[in-house]
Amino acid sequence: MGVIYNRLKDLNVAEMQEVKHLTEGAYAKFQRDFYKSKLIVDIHKFEKAGARAKYSVHFRLEGPSLLLTAEEVDWELSRALHKTIANMGQEIQHTFKRDAMRKTGKKPY
């Protein structure tokens, strides 16, 4: 299905390229586990009067039978993206672990 980007108009050209490069690579990894899924990327840039800006990155992976979310906030865009990708990977592992435990009937304790 693909990647859907929201609020990219707040970013400059270099930041847009960085976002697209990192999310396309992450989506290729996520698509191995969830074939018919789409990744919705929402990035908000908080600008203050100073020289730095804070970035809020939200990922939402939607499939036919699942909905996974991950979010992070950081002062650097690349660091926020990498943290969000790592959080989404942990959410995927957690989901698979929980499903495997339900199917095998193992006790959670």
Sequence and secondary structure as in RCSB ss.txt:
>XXXX:A:sequence
MGVIYNRLKDLNVAEMQEVKHLTEGAYAKFQRDFYKSKLIVDIHKFEKAGARAKYSVHFRLEGPSLLLTAEEVDW
ELSRALHKTIANMGQEIQHTFKRDAMRKTGKKPY
>XXXX:A:secstr
 EEEEESGGGS HHHHHHHHHHHHHHHHHHHHH SS EEEEEEEEEE SSS EEEEEEEEEE SS EEEEEEEES
SHHHHHHHHHHHHHHHHHHHHHHHHHHHHT    
